[in-house]
Amino acid sequence: MSETGDSSNNYENGGRISGEQIKALQILIQAAHVAQKKGAFELPEAELVSQAVKAFVVKKEGDGETGASNESSSTNETTPKVI
């Protein structure tokens, strides 16, 4: 395999992630959001989960963190995109 090919689904070490793995990761991210909304995590745990989710979620250009306005739209979110 060449490292100069399409790198959109490559890990830094050259591995590939399958579509099935991407879907599984999206489900895990959604589960983390649901668990947090239900108070499953204490503050330090929530911070770790948030950092882990941010490592995989790709923000759309122009999306900003605006606090309360994000909360009201959270029920209408689409599936997070992962890198």
C-alpha positions as CSV (number, residue, x, y, z in Angstrom):
1,M,0.0,0.0,0.0
2,S,1.1,3.5,-0.8
3,E,1.0,6.3,1.8
4,T,0.4,8.8,-0.9
5,G,-3.2,7.6,-1.7
6,D,-6.4,8.9,-0.3
7,S,-5.8,9.8,3.3
8,S,-9.4,10.7,4.3
9,N,-9.9,7.5,6.2
10,N,-6.2,6.8,7.1
11,Y,-4.8,6.8,10.6
12,E,-1.4,8.4,11.1
13,N,0.2,5.0,11.2
14,G,-1.2,4.1,7.8
15,G,-4.2,2.0,8.9
16,R,-7.7,2.4,7.4
17,I,-11.0,2.8,9.2
18,S,-14.0,1.1,7.6
19,G,-17.4,2.5,7.1
20,E,-18.7,0.1,9.7
21,Q,-16.1,1.4,12.2
22,I,-17.2,5.0,11.5
23,K,-20.8,4.1,12.1
24,A,-19.8,2.4,15.4
25,L,-17.8,5.4,16.4
26,Q,-20.8,7.7,15.6
27,I,-23.0,5.5,17.8
28,L,-20.5,5.7,20.7
29,I,-20.3,9.5,20.4
30,Q,-24.1,9.7,20.4
31,A,-24.2,7.5,23.5
32,A,-21.8,9.7,25.3
33,H,-24.0,12.7,24.5
34,V,-27.1,10.9,25.8
35,A,-25.3,9.7,28.9
36,Q,-24.1,13.2,29.7
37,K,-27.6,14.7,29.3
38,K,-28.8,12.1,31.8
39,G,-26.1,13.0,34.3
40,A,-24.1,9.8,34.0
41,F,-20.7,11.5,34.4
42,E,-19.2,13.6,37.1
43,L,-17.4,16.8,36.0
44,P,-13.9,15.3,35.6
45,E,-15.3,12.3,33.7
46,A,-17.4,14.5,31.5
47,E,-14.3,16.5,30.6
48,L,-12.4,13.4,29.5
49,V,-15.4,12.1,27.5
50,S,-15.7,15.6,25.9
51,Q,-12.0,15.6,24.9
52,A,-12.3,12.2,23.4
53,V,-15.4,13.1,21.4
54,K,-13.7,16.3,20.1
55,A,-10.8,14.2,18.8
56,F,-13.2,12.5,16.3
57,V,-15.9,15.1,15.6
58,V,-15.3,17.3,12.6
59,K,-16.9,20.8,12.9
60,K,-18.4,22.4,9.8
61,E,-16.7,25.6,8.8
62,G,-18.5,28.5,10.4
63,D,-19.8,26.5,13.4
64,G,-19.0,28.3,16.6
65,E,-19.5,27.5,20.2
66,T,-22.3,29.8,21.2
67,G,-23.4,28.2,24.4
68,A,-27.2,28.1,24.9
69,S,-28.1,28.3,21.2
70,N,-26.3,24.9,20.7
71,E,-28.3,23.3,23.4
72,S,-31.6,24.2,21.8
73,S,-30.6,22.7,18.5
74,S,-29.0,19.6,20.0
75,T,-32.3,17.6,19.6
76,N,-32.1,18.3,15.8
77,E,-28.4,17.4,15.4
78,T,-27.4,15.3,12.5
79,T,-25.0,12.4,13.0
80,P,-21.6,13.7,13.9
81,K,-18.9,13.5,11.2
82,V,-15.7,11.7,12.3
83,I,-12.2,11.9,10.9
